[in-house]
C-alpha cells in the first residue's frame, strides 16, 4: 500500500472512529425510538417511575432503572456533542463577558 493510499485509509478510519456509537441492545433499544419524548418528560420533571408507568400504558414494559440508564446515556451524548460543537477555545461557563469576582471566605461580605 503506497503512502497516498495509507493516508486516505487513515483519514477514513479516523472519521469512522470519531462517529462510532455502540448500538443499543435489549430494552435500551426499545427506548431509542422514543428518545425525544423521554427527554421531554424528564425535562418536565417526571420521575423515572412515572415515565416507566407511562411506558407500561403503551405496552412497553421496562423498569425505572432502565429508563434512568437510557436517559443518563442520552444526556451524556448531548453534553459531549455540545462540548465538541463549542470547541476547545469556548469558555467553560456561560459568564463569558462577566468579570471575575475575587473569592471571599464564607460568611464575609462587603454588603
C-alpha atoms as one frame of an Amber mdcrd trajectory, in Angstrom:
protein
   0.000   0.000   0.000   1.568   3.298  -1.001   1.726   6.387   1.210  -1.181
   8.163  -0.516  -3.483   5.177  -0.009  -2.331   4.799   3.593  -3.093   8.451
   4.360  -6.559   8.151   2.797  -7.251   4.942   4.707  -6.076   6.507   7.967
  -8.282   9.559   7.382 -11.307   7.370   6.648 -10.670   5.176   9.689 -10.214
   8.228  11.931 -13.603   9.553  10.781 -15.250   6.179  11.427 -13.735   6.045
  14.915 -14.971   9.570  15.748 -18.534   8.878  14.686 -18.793   5.347  16.126
 -21.563   4.771  18.642 -22.103   1.431  20.267 -25.522   0.109  19.241 -28.113
  -0.159  21.983 -29.106  -3.652  22.984 -32.040  -5.214  24.741 -34.516  -2.971
  26.487 -32.497   0.172  25.825 -33.014  -0.450  22.111 -36.783  -0.399  22.736
 -36.475   3.116  24.142 -34.333   4.564  21.344 -37.277   5.435  19.045 -38.893
   7.265  21.986 -35.782   9.287  22.844 -37.241  12.759  22.272 -40.414  12.019
  24.217 -38.469  10.517  27.123 -36.146  13.512  27.292 -39.155  15.839  27.166
 -40.787  14.021  30.102 -37.507  14.168  32.014 -37.202  17.922  31.412 -40.788
  18.371  32.610 -39.778  16.775  35.910 -41.427  13.362  35.557 -39.846  10.784
  37.829 -38.327   7.617  36.441 -41.154   5.602  37.994 -43.746   7.854  36.349
 -42.051   7.508  32.976 -41.891   3.717  33.363 -45.616   3.694  34.227 -46.430
   5.785  31.144 -44.405   3.390  29.009 -46.289   0.453  30.537 -49.556   2.093
  29.460 -48.163   1.899  25.912 -47.271  -1.811  26.329 -43.542  -1.098  26.775
 -42.505  -2.874  29.968 -39.226  -1.533  31.337 -38.071  -0.765  34.860 -37.434
   2.721  36.178 -33.746   1.761  36.379 -33.722   1.016  32.646 -35.341   4.391
  31.948 -32.696   6.024  34.130 -29.808   4.292  32.349 -31.208   5.310  28.979
 -31.700   8.953  29.972 -28.225   9.187  31.538 -26.644   7.803  28.374 -28.604
  10.147  26.108 -27.975  13.288  28.155 -24.270  12.406  28.316 -24.256  12.207
  24.498 -25.909  15.631  24.304 -23.373  17.168  26.697 -20.403  15.761  24.806
 -21.881  16.873  21.474 -22.333  20.413  22.820 -18.775  20.427  24.161 -17.400
  19.321  20.783 -19.524  21.905  18.984 -18.353  24.710  21.286 -14.731  23.831
  20.609 -11.694  23.924  22.862 -11.489  27.745  22.984 -15.035  28.231  24.293
 -15.416  29.375  27.896 -16.388  26.707  30.407 -19.317  28.695  31.799 -21.999
  30.934  30.401 -20.460  34.021  32.070 -18.007  34.754  29.270 -18.364  38.538
  29.493 -18.674  38.841  33.277 -15.591  39.979  35.197 -14.162  37.520  37.682
 -15.097  38.174  41.315 -12.452  37.754  43.994 -13.091  34.805  46.282 -14.042
  35.546  49.893 -14.336  33.215  52.848 -17.881  32.156  53.681 -19.813  34.437
  55.966 -17.940  37.553  54.910 -19.445  40.063  52.574 -18.974  43.681  51.650
 -22.706  44.429  51.973
